[in-house]
Amino acid sequence: MQQRQLGPFQVSAIGLGCMNLSQGYGAPISAEQGTRVLLAALDAGVTLLDTASLYGFGANESLIGQALKQHRHRFTLASKCGLTGVDVNGDGKLQRVIDGHPETLRRTCEASLRRLQTDVIDLYYLHRLDKRVPIEDSVGALGDLVRKGHIRAIGLSEMSAATLRRAHAVHPIAAMQSEYSLWTRNPEVAVLQACQALGVAFVAFSPVARGFLAGEPLQPQAFDANDFRRTMPRFEAANWAANRRLLPALKKHHTTD
């Protein structure tokens, strides 16, 4: 497994995004199957595991904590705050809420540490920008968590180059995480250049385009009813047909290059 420098950490070039073990691409899998996947990833040389308080509204962190508490020394642990589940209407149904207030980030971190059954989170991302809260305030709170020893490094997820520069002026940012693949090129506009200028690692998620570039061709009509790709325009019938026509040339180039 090739290695990469990610802030102060050396990690495997390929990390495991753990969200899909609890939500996103259909019904959640069992804890037993999730444990097998996590242990197989470690055995394959994957040393970067990425989760979030949002994934499964805490269930994903709990799975990792229970399955890997005896293996904590084997991997770099990344989690996220600032986008969580909140019972907005008081009916017991959690909804996604962006909240970057310092007190919320501190509270979320404490809950994540308990679920993950660890004393420290290696890389802690601000999951989304809360436009109601200056980025300086949110990152300042995360800096306090670094000083207290609850987290080791700070990351940002899906934010602009300008926001990255403002955040980095408050506390060193170790990583910027954004979707990046051959069909999602947005980071090339300015984010990659800002990361290079500031010495911030760039972490690409969904590098195989939600499965579009991986293995056998996808069949969107067969997606599970809970598969969130059903809400993505690129997988709608007309758009999917247009995208599928591009695959043969790409695969031919890949095999002959």
Buried (B, 14 or more C-beta within 10 A) or exposed (E): EEEBEBBEBEBBEBBBBBBBBBBBBBEBBEBEEBBEBBBEBBEEEBBBBBBBBBBBBBBBBBBBBBBBEEEBEEBBBBBBBBBBBEEEEEEEEBEEBBBBBBEBBBBBBEBBBEBBBBEBBBBBBBBBBBEEBEBEBBBBBBBBBBEEEBBBBBBBBBBBBEBBBBBBEBBBBBBBBBBBBEBBEEBEEBBBEBBEEBEBBBBBBBBEBBBBBEEEEBEBEEBEEEBBBEEEEBBEEEEBEEBEEEEEEEEEEEEEE
